[in-house]
């Protein structure tokens, strides 16, 4: 199955990463494969564009034995690689996490990125340095925290166990969170991902509990809860806004893609094409284009 989708900042290129340990780049206008790279030695977990559409960040999907001291060696599943598809080589390795990286986000404004791991830490990195620029201790049981930068690249949001969302000032990480929101839900939520709307006013939380939650970014109050999609297996189903934040989307375990009006919460016509659970949904930042994936990737026009 495909477990990562991302779009370049200009919306011209899409990447996918799958369990065949390949990362592929596609031309969004023509729908054709532009480049591909395979990494069998460590596998590919998450993958994200940097600000260069042919330079990527990828995480290891599995642990392996170190074979040397160079960039081609693997320290653990917590390692992050900086991959150039110009010449298909690794530019840098970012080491520090001691367990699998479960969230990886690039700043929309700077050459920094954030990672969160099951080792209960989040880290800030600079693409130009091997060294970690800041570390956050995420208290609680071992889990899969979710991270996201706000549109200005100043605020880092973290969705954590216990139905908690914390906001950090990227410039003052050592001060801890400047605000903490506690979501009042009867059930314990496992966050699949967290996304800001384009204007930063709302945060969207995909969960494994059959609901998608939109929060007011300033007050932390629940703006809307979106339900209807199937998830009896409690899979981590990612959710996202469309580029204009008018629509919320989430995958479903029955192979469909659910859509809701952001403002009213009313469901819109469901998209059907997949044969298996749709774990990943992503919207193009500049076009009315939606990508969803199970074992295959589908592209949809947003106005369908």
C-alpha positions as CSV (number, residue, x, y, z in Angstrom):
1,X,0.0,0.0,0.0
2,X,0.9,3.6,-0.5
3,X,1.6,5.2,2.9
4,X,2.7,8.8,2.0
5,X,1.6,11.4,-0.5
6,X,2.9,15.0,-0.8
7,X,2.7,17.9,-3.3
8,X,5.4,20.3,-4.1
9,X,4.9,23.9,-2.9
10,X,3.9,25.1,-6.4
11,X,1.6,22.1,-6.9
12,X,3.3,20.9,-10.0
13,X,4.7,17.7,-8.7
14,X,3.3,14.9,-6.5
15,X,5.3,12.2,-4.6
16,X,4.2,8.8,-3.3
17,X,6.0,6.4,-1.1
18,X,4.9,2.8,-0.8
19,X,5.7,-0.6,0.7
20,X,7.8,-1.5,-2.3
21,X,10.3,0.9,-0.9
22,X,10.0,3.2,-3.9
23,X,9.4,7.0,-3.9
24,X,7.9,8.2,-7.1
25,X,7.5,11.7,-8.5
26,X,4.6,12.5,-10.9
27,X,3.8,15.5,-13.1
28,X,0.5,16.8,-11.8
29,X,-0.5,18.3,-15.2
30,X,0.2,15.2,-17.3
31,X,-0.2,12.5,-14.7
32,X,3.1,10.8,-15.8
33,X,6.0,9.5,-13.8
34,X,8.9,11.9,-13.7
35,X,11.4,10.1,-11.4
36,X,11.7,7.2,-9.0
37,X,14.1,6.0,-6.4
38,X,14.2,2.7,-4.5
39,X,15.8,2.2,-1.1
40,X,15.7,-1.5,-0.2
41,X,18.2,-1.4,2.6
42,X,16.2,0.7,5.0
43,X,12.8,0.9,3.3
44,X,10.8,4.1,3.0
45,X,8.3,5.2,5.6
46,X,7.3,8.8,5.4
47,X,8.3,11.1,2.5
48,X,8.0,14.9,2.2
49,X,9.1,17.5,-0.3
50,X,11.6,20.2,0.7
51,X,11.3,23.5,-1.0
52,X,13.2,22.0,-3.9
53,X,10.8,19.7,-5.8
54,X,13.5,17.1,-6.6
55,X,14.9,17.0,-3.0
56,X,13.0,15.0,-0.4
57,X,13.1,14.0,3.2
58,X,12.4,10.3,3.8
59,X,12.3,8.2,7.0
60,X,13.3,4.6,7.5
61,X,10.5,2.0,7.5
62,X,12.5,-0.6,9.4
63,X,15.6,-0.9,11.6
64,X,18.8,-2.5,10.1
65,X,22.4,-3.1,11.0
66,X,24.9,-0.3,10.5
67,X,27.3,-1.3,7.8
68,X,29.7,1.7,7.8
69,X,30.1,5.3,8.8
70,X,28.8,7.0,5.7
71,X,25.4,8.3,4.7
72,X,24.5,5.0,3.2
73,X,24.5,3.3,6.5
74,X,21.5,3.0,8.7
75,X,21.4,3.8,12.4
76,X,17.8,2.9,13.3
77,X,14.2,3.3,12.2
78,X,14.5,6.8,13.7
79,X,16.8,8.0,11.0
80,X,15.8,10.7,8.5
81,X,17.5,11.1,5.1
82,X,17.8,14.1,2.8
83,X,17.5,12.6,-0.7
84,X,18.4,14.4,-3.9
85,X,16.8,13.1,-7.0
86,X,19.0,15.3,-9.2
87,X,21.6,12.6,-8.9
88,X,19.8,10.0,-6.8
89,X,22.0,10.3,-3.7
90,X,21.7,11.1,0.0
91,X,22.9,14.6,1.0
92,X,22.6,14.2,4.7
93,X,21.4,11.9,7.5
94,X,19.6,13.3,10.6
95,X,20.1,11.1,13.6
96,X,18.6,11.4,17.1
97,X,15.3,9.6,17.3
98,X,15.6,6.2,18.9
99,X,12.3,4.8,17.5
100,X,10.2,5.0,14.4
101,X,9.4,8.5,13.1
102,X,5.6,8.8,12.8
103,X,5.3,12.5,11.8
104,X,7.4,14.6,9.4
105,X,6.6,18.2,8.4
106,X,8.6,20.8,6.5
107,X,8.3,24.5,7.5
108,X,6.3,26.4,4.8
109,X,8.7,29.4,5.1
110,X,12.2,28.2,6.1
111,X,14.6,25.3,5.5
112,X,13.7,23.7,8.8
113,X,11.5,20.7,9.5
114,X,9.9,18.9,12.5
115,X,9.8,15.2,13.3
116,X,8.0,13.2,16.0
117,X,8.7,9.7,17.0
118,X,7.4,6.9,19.1
119,X,10.3,7.6,21.4
120,X,8.1,10.4,22.8
121,X,10.2,13.2,21.4
122,X,9.7,15.8,18.7
123,X,12.7,17.4,17.1
124,X,13.4,20.5,15.0
125,X,16.1,20.2,12.3
126,X,17.8,22.5,9.7
127,X,18.4,21.0,6.3
128,X,21.8,22.6,6.3
129,X,23.0,20.9,9.4
130,X,23.3,17.4,10.8
131,X,22.6,18.6,14.3
132,X,19.2,18.7,16.0
133,X,18.2,22.3,16.5
134,X,15.7,21.7,19.3
135,X,14.0,18.8,21.2
136,X,10.6,18.5,22.8
137,X,9.8,15.9,25.4
138,X,6.3,14.6,24.7
139,X,5.0,13.2,27.9
140,X,2.6,10.2,28.0
141,X,2.6,6.6,26.9
142,X,4.5,5.6,23.8
143,X,2.3,6.6,20.9
144,X,2.3,8.2,17.4
145,X,2.2,12.0,17.9
146,X,1.1,14.1,15.0
147,X,2.8,17.4,14.0
148,X,2.0,20.4,11.8
149,X,3.4,23.9,11.1
150,X,0.9,26.8,10.8
151,X,0.9,28.6,7.5
152,X,3.4,31.2,8.7
153,X,5.9,28.6,10.0
154,X,5.9,30.2,13.5
155,X,3.6,27.8,15.4
156,X,4.2,24.0,15.7
157,X,1.1,22.0,16.7
158,X,1.4,18.6,18.3
159,X,-1.5,16.2,18.7
160,X,-0.7,13.9,21.7
161,X,-2.2,11.1,23.7
162,X,-4.9,12.0,26.2
163,X,-6.8,14.0,23.6
164,X,-4.3,16.9,24.0
165,X,-3.1,19.4,21.4
166,X,-0.2,21.6,22.3
167,X,1.1,24.7,20.4
168,X,4.7,25.7,20.5
169,X,6.5,28.8,19.3
170,X,9.2,27.5,16.9
171,X,11.5,30.4,18.0
172,X,11.1,29.6,21.7
173,X,10.9,25.8,21.9
174,X,12.7,25.7,25.2
175,X,9.8,27.6,26.8
176,X,7.5,24.7,26.2
177,X,4.0,25.1,24.8
178,X,2.4,28.5,24.9
179,X,-1.1,27.0,25.0
180,X,-2.6,23.6,25.6
181,X,-6.0,22.4,24.4
182,X,-7.8,19.4,26.0
183,X,-10.4,17.8,23.7
184,X,-13.5,16.8,25.7
185,X,-14.3,13.4,24.1
186,X,-15.5,10.3,25.9
187,X,-13.2,8.1,24.0
188,X,-9.4,8.3,23.8
189,X,-8.4,9.5,20.4
190,X,-5.4,8.3,18.4
191,X,-4.5,11.1,16.1
192,X,-3.5,10.1,12.5
193,X,-2.4,13.6,11.5
194,X,-3.0,17.3,12.1
195,X,-3.4,20.1,9.5
196,X,-4.0,23.8,9.5
197,X,-6.3,25.5,7.1
198,X,-4.7,27.9,4.6
199,X,-5.5,30.9,6.8
200,X,-4.5,29.2,10.0
201,X,-7.9,29.7,11.7
202,X,-8.7,26.0,11.9
203,X,-6.8,22.8,12.8
204,X,-8.0,19.5,11.4
205,X,-7.3,16.2,13.2
206,X,-7.7,12.9,11.5
207,X,-8.2,10.0,14.0
208,X,-8.4,6.2,14.2
209,X,-11.8,6.5,16.0
210,X,-14.1,7.1,13.0
211,X,-14.2,10.9,13.3
212,X,-12.5,14.0,12.0
213,X,-12.3,17.0,14.2
214,X,-11.8,20.7,13.3
215,X,-10.6,23.0,16.1
216,X,-10.5,26.7,16.4
217,X,-6.8,27.4,16.3
218,X,-7.0,30.3,18.8
219,X,-9.6,29.1,21.4
220,X,-9.1,25.3,21.0
221,X,-12.9,24.8,20.9
222,X,-14.3,22.1,18.6
223,X,-15.6,23.8,15.5
224,X,-17.1,20.7,13.9
225,X,-16.9,16.9,14.1
226,X,-17.2,15.0,10.8
227,X,-18.5,11.4,10.9
228,X,-19.9,8.8,8.6
229,X,-16.8,7.1,7.1
230,X,-16.2,3.5,8.0
231,X,-13.3,2.7,10.4
232,X,-14.2,-0.4,12.5
233,X,-10.6,-1.5,12.4
234,X,-9.5,1.8,14.0
235,X,-7.0,2.5,11.2
236,X,-5.0,5.8,11.3
237,X,-7.0,7.6,8.5
238,X,-5.5,10.9,7.6
239,X,-7.7,13.9,6.9
240,X,-7.1,17.2,5.1
241,X,-8.7,20.5,3.9
242,X,-9.0,21.4,0.3
243,X,-6.7,24.3,-0.8
244,X,-9.5,26.8,0.0
245,X,-10.6,25.1,3.2
246,X,-14.2,24.8,2.0
247,X,-14.2,21.0,2.2
248,X,-12.8,18.4,4.6
249,X,-11.7,15.0,3.2
250,X,-10.9,11.7,4.8
251,X,-10.3,8.1,3.7
252,X,-12.4,5.2,4.8
253,X,-11.7,1.5,5.4
254,X,-14.3,0.5,2.7
255,X,-12.2,2.1,-0.1
256,X,-14.2,5.4,-0.4
257,X,-13.1,9.0,0.2
258,X,-15.5,11.0,2.3
259,X,-16.1,14.7,1.9
260,X,-17.9,17.2,4.2
261,X,-18.7,20.9,4.0
262,X,-16.2,22.5,6.5
263,X,-18.7,25.1,7.7
264,X,-21.9,23.0,8.1
265,X,-20.4,19.5,8.5
266,X,-22.9,18.1,5.9
267,X,-21.5,15.2,3.9
268,X,-20.9,15.7,0.2
269,X,-21.0,13.0,-2.5
270,X,-18.5,10.2,-1.6
271,X,-15.7,9.3,-4.0
272,X,-15.4,5.6,-4.8
273,X,-12.6,3.9,-6.8
274,X,-10.3,2.1,-4.3
275,X,-10.5,-1.6,-3.5
276,X,-8.9,-1.3,0.0
277,X,-8.7,1.1,3.0
278,X,-7.8,4.6,2.0
279,X,-5.3,5.7,4.7
280,X,-3.8,8.7,2.9
281,X,-5.6,11.7,1.4
282,X,-3.9,14.9,0.3
283,X,-5.0,18.1,-1.5
284,X,-2.9,20.0,-4.0
285,X,-2.0,23.4,-2.6
286,X,-2.6,25.4,-5.8
287,X,-5.0,23.3,-7.9
288,X,-8.4,21.7,-7.5
289,X,-6.8,18.3,-7.3
290,X,-7.1,15.6,-4.6
291,X,-4.9,12.5,-4.3
292,X,-6.0,9.4,-2.4
293,X,-4.3,6.1,-2.0
294,X,-4.7,2.4,-0.9
295,X,-2.5,0.1,-3.0
296,X,-3.0,2.5,-5.9
297,X,-3.1,6.2,-6.1
298,X,-6.1,8.1,-7.6
299,X,-6.3,11.7,-8.6
300,X,-9.6,13.6,-8.4
301,X,-10.8,17.0,-9.5
302,X,-12.1,18.8,-6.5
303,X,-15.3,20.0,-8.3
304,X,-16.4,16.4,-9.1
